[in-house]
Structure formats: C-alpha cells, structure tokens
Amino acid sequence: MSLLKRPIDFDILLSLVHKERRMLKMKENLTELIFILDRSGSMAGLEADTIGGYNSMLKKQQNADGEAIVTTVLFNHDYELLHDRINVRGISPITDKEYEVGGTTALLDAIGFTIQKIVNVQKRTNDAERAKKVLFVITTDGMENASREFTAEKVKGMVEHQKQNFGWEFIFLGANIDAVTTAAHFGIDEDFAVNYHADNIGTQLNYEAVNEVVMKFRSGKKIDRSWKEDIEQDFNKRSGK
C-alpha cells in the first residue's frame, strides 16, 4: 500500500529561505524604536508628566548597550514627526514648546503614516545597515475620532504584515478606552496591550514599564506579558477590579 505524500511547494520553501537569509543579514546590534504619542486635548494637565517620563526613559536608553535609532511622532488631528530616526545617544529632550496639547485624535492616521515611513526607509537601506529589531510603542488616552486616510482594517493589515514577515513588535498603551480590544482591531495581541490611568501615577508607571521592555527588546530578549504587570495592577486596583 503506497503512502501519498503532499508535494513540496518549492515557491514557499524558497521564500522562507530568502526571508531567513534577509533576517540574518540585518544589523543585529541596531534597534529601530518608534514612539507614537498622543497630544490631543484630553492630555491636558499631563504635559509635564508626559515630557518628564519620556525624557527620563530616553536618558536611560542612552546608557544602554547597543545602537538605537529613535523616531518620535506627536499626534492629535495633525501629525508631527518630532524626531526623525535620530541616534538615541544624540537625541534632544522634548520640551513644553514641542509637546503642546489640543485638538482631536487621529490615531489610525498616526500609526498608518508612521508604519509607511519606516517601511520605506527599510526598503531603501541595504541589508547590512538595516535594523533587525523594530519596536513601535503607541500611547493614547482617547478614542480614534479624526483619521481621514487610514481605517482600522488597513492598519491591522499593515501591522500583521510587518509582524509576520519582518518580526516587528507593537506595544499599545491606552487610557479611557478598552485598550486590549482597541489594540486587537489594529492587529496587536493582548499581551502587548494595556489599560492605564491617565494621571501622574499612571503616566509614570507607563514610562518605567516602557523603559524596561525597550531595554529587554534591545538586548534580543523576547517580550512577554510581564512588561505590563505593574501598569495592569495599578489600573485594576484603582478601578476597583
């Protein structure tokens, strides 16, 4: 009795080999860090905490091993590229003149435009200089209400494509929304999303946790749900859960 074997799909096999070679060629010691920060009107009162927390995190990253390039995007109904792929060791702290809050929340456009930017940069960077590790950290304190170019479905497809084909990671921190459900609509898994309180304590915990998870990611370690435990514990405790 002969056994039927499934024929080998050589096209799939070849694409996997090319993907593995491409990943191996990328610059192991370089991490591309992208921070997308909400500055809509609902962030009023948290300017100093956001600026202080973000700058403190950047300062700690400057002393970490390895190379890192930082992109910082500020968004409300408009999109501002504050730091355009700057070496973390040479980056300037953000100021209250740069982080001025107001307006509505075009979250999908902020994510979509930034993914497009980093994709285009990586396409035009030779393999030896291209960052193998890419991490997006997205922080918002309100619901999407102003995007014009990107839908949740479009963003989800972009996120999933980069995760599956290039190993990119995405972290989502949300206040005043169901962050886990919202992140899922964008293709971000539950272990990479967390609810937080939009106040000074919640903001401080955010940047402490982000600093730790970025350190871990830069060192080549896998991100697991432990990165968000302190934020989650604080949120549940103060929400009476």
N, C-alpha and C positions, 0 to 999 in steps of 0.2 A: 504494500500500500504506500503510495508516494505521498509525501508531505508537500502541501502547497505553501510556497514562501512568497511573502509580499515583495514585489520587485523594489529594488533600491531606487529612490528618486535622486539621481545624481545632481540635478539642479539644486535641490535643497541641501544636499551634502556639501556641494561646492560653496554655496552661500554661507553655510556655517563655518567652513574652513576660512573663507575670506574675512568673516566677522571676527573670528578668533585671532587671525593674524593682525587685523586692524587694531584690535584692542591691545594686543601685546606690544605693538609699535608705539602706542601713545605714551606720552610723558608720564611715567609712574609717579614722580615726586611732585607733580603740579596739580593743584585743585582749583577748579573754577567755582567761585562762590557768588551766588546771586541772591540779593536780598530785595524783596518787594514790600515796601512799607506804605501802609495806609496813612494818608494825611487829610482825609475828608473832615468835614465839620464836626462829626461825632467824636473825633480825637481831641477836641478842645479840653484843656485842663491837664492833658497828659504830655504836653510838649516837652517839658523838662525831663520827665521820667523816660520818655522815648529817646530823646537826644543823649541823656546820660547813660542809659542802658546800652544803646547801640555803640556809642563811643568806647565805653568800657570793654565791651565784647571785642571790638576791633583792636584795641590796645593789647588785649590778651592774645589775640591771634597773631599779632606782630612778633610775639616772642615764641611762637610755636615752631616746631621743626617743619621743614619742607617749604615749598613755594605755594603761594596762593594769589590768585587774581580776583579782585572784588568788583562786582557791579552792584550799584545801589539805585533802585528805582523808587521814586516817590510818586504816589498817585492819589488823585481824587477823581473829578471828572476829566482832568487833564493828566498828562503823562510827562514826567521829568526824569531824564537819565542823569542822576547826580554824579555818580562815579562810573566811568566807562572803562571797565576792565583794568583797574589800577592795581599794581602790586601792593599787597596788603602792608608791606613794610614802609611804603611811601605815601600811604593814603592820609588825607587830612580829615580831622574830625568834622562831623556835621555841626552846624550852628543853628541858632534860633532864627536867623535870617533865611536859611535854606529850608528848614522844617517849619513852615507856616501852614496851619490847618485851615480848612474851609472847603465848601463845595460838597458834591455828591460822590458816589462810589462806583467807579468804572473798573471793577476788579477783573472781570474777564478780559477786557482790553489790555490791562496792565500785564496779566500773565501771558496772553497770546503774543503781544508785541515783543515781550522780553524773550520768550522761547524762540521766536523767529530770529531775533537778533543773534542769540548765542548759536543757534543752528547755522546761520550764515557765516559767522566768524569761524566756527569749527570747520566748515566746508572749505574755507579759504586759508586754513592753517595746515602746514604739512604735518604728516603723522608724527614726526619726531618731536614737534613742539606743541602738539595738541594735548590738552588736559584729558587724562583718562577719567578723572573723578570730577563730576559736576553735581552740585547741590543747590537747589532752589529753596529758599526759606521765605514763605509768604505769610504776612501778618495783616489782619484786618479786624476792625471792630464793628462791622456792619454788613448788611446785605447788599449784594450787587443791585444797582439801580440806574446805571448810566452808560453802560457799554454800548457801542454802536457797531463795532467791527467784528467782534467775536461772540459766539454763543457758547453755552456750557458744553454742548456736544462737540463743537470744533476744538475747544480747549482740551477736553477729555481725550480726543483722538491724538492730539499733539503730545500730551503728557505720556500717554500709554506707549506711543511710538518711541519716544526717546528713552523711556524706561526699559522697554523690551529690547531695543536694538543697540542702545549705547550705554545702558547701565546708569542713566541719570537717576537722581533721587530728588523727591519733592517733600517738603515739610509744610504743614498748614496749621497756623495758629489763629483761632477765631474767637471773638467775643460778641455777645448779643445775637448770636446765631447758633444753629446746631452745626458746629464745626465739622464733626465727623460726617454727617450727611452731606453737607456742602462740599467737603473735600472729595467724597465719593463721586459726586456729579462731575468733578474735574479729573477723575482718574487717579486720585490719591487714596491709598489704603488707610484703613482705620488706625493702624499702628503708627502712622505718620501724621495724624491729625489730633488736635487737642482743643478743648474749650478753655478759655481763661477769663478771669475777671478784668475788665478794662478799668483798672485803678492802679495806684502806685505799687501796691504789693504784687498784683498780677503781672504788671509790666516788668518789674524787677525779676520775678521768677522766670518770665519768658526769656529774657536775655541771658540769665545764668544757665538755663537749660539749653538754649541755642549755642552758647559758647561751648558747652560740654559736648554736644552732639557734633558740632563742627570739628572740634579737636579730634574726636573719635573717627569721624569720616576722613579727615586729612591723613590720619595715621594708617588708613587702609582697613579699619575695622568695620564690620557690618553694623548698620543701625537697627536696633530693636526697640520695642515699645518702652523700655526702661528710661529713655531720654525724657519722656513726658510725665513721669510718675509724680514729681513734686508739683507740677502745674495742675495735674489732674486731682491730686489730693487736696490742694488748696481750693480748687474750684468746687469740688464735691462738699468739702467741709463748710464753706461759706454759702453754699447753695442749699444746705440742709439735707444733702443726699446721703 
